[in-house]
Amino acid sequence: MHELGIVFHIIEKVEKIAKENKVKEVTKINIEIGEVSLVIPKYFLDVWKWAIKKTEYMKNCECNIIVLEALSYCNNCQKTFKTTTFAKICPHCLSDNTYLITGDEVNIKDIEIVENEEQS
């Protein structure tokens, strides 16, 4: 389950940001997960709920997952297409001279925090 490593990596980054910015708490995080990233959202959230209990700033942090559509680009006809429907073959010209342009990433889109009172 590689979701565990990804969750730990995200928590480490967000905890560092929270500490550097002296926030009181991180309350919500939006994570973008590409539909062909091999990250399974249900497993990610299961690990998330377990892992945040061990953090300093994220103990009650809600995690919202935004699934990004996988799109590929055809070098021959310069058109994009849905990767999960057509795989590597362009539906417009039937070429296999294509590449994935989005849909395999895992990104922290944004976080919501509660500031310390002395910062307000």
N, C-alpha and C positions, 0 to 999 in steps of 0.2 A: 504494500500500500504506500505509494509514493506521496499520497496526499499528506501524510504525516510530516514529511520533510518540507513540503511546500508551506503547510500551515506554520511550522516552527520558523521558517525563514520570514514569512510575512509578520508574524508576531514579533520577532526580533527587530525587524525594521521599524514597525510602528511603536514598539516600546522605546526604542532609541529616539525616535522623533518626539514622543511624548516627554521623555526625560529632558531632552535638549531644550524643549519649549516650555518646560515647567508647567505642564497641564495637570489638572486634578484627575481627570479620567477621560478615557476614550470610550464613547458610548455607542458608536456605530461605524462600520467600515463597509464600503462597497467594493466588491472584488469582481473584476471582469475575467471570465473564464471562456476561452475559445472552445467551440463545440468539438474540435478535433485535437484538443490539447492533451487528451488522455487523463484529464482530471475529472473524476466523477463527483458532481456537486453534492450528492447525498453523503458520500464518504467524507468529502471535505468538511461538510457541516458537522458530521458526527465527531470528527477529530477536533474541529474548532471548539465545540462545546466542552470537550474534555480539557483541551490545552489552555484555554483562557483562564481557567480556574487557578493556574499556576503563575499568573502574571501580576505585575504591580499596578498597571494602569488600565487593564482591559478585562477585569474580572466579570463584568456585566455587559461586555461589548456585543452588540447585535451584528451579525454578518449577513449582508445582502449580496446574493450572487446574481450577476448580470451575465447571461450567456451570449457570447459574441458569435454571430454567424460566420461560418467558414466560407471564404470566397477565394476563387482562383482566377488567374489572369492568363489569357491566351496570347502568346507572342505572335502568332500568325495573323489573327483577325483583330487583335487589341480589344477584345471584349472580356468582361468578367462573367463568372457563373458560379452557382452554388456547388461547392465542393462535395457536400454530403449527398447530393443528388446525382452528380455526374462523375465523381472521382477525378481522374486526371485527364479525361477526354472532353475537349471543348464541345458543347452541344451545338454551337453555331457553325463551326467549320470542320469538326471531327478530328482536329489535330491533338496530338499528345504533347505538343511543345508548350506546356503550361507550367505554372508554379503557383503555390499558395501565397496569397497576399495578406490574409487575416484569418484568424480562427484557431491558431495553435498557441496563443499567448495566455498568460495569467498575470494580471495587473492589479495593483492597488489603484482604484479610481479616485477615491477620496475617503476621508475620515471625518467624523464628527466628534467634538471634544467638549468637555466642561473645563473652563479656565479656572485657575486658582483665583481666589478673591483678590489677592494683592495685584494681579495682572489686570483686573477689570477697570 
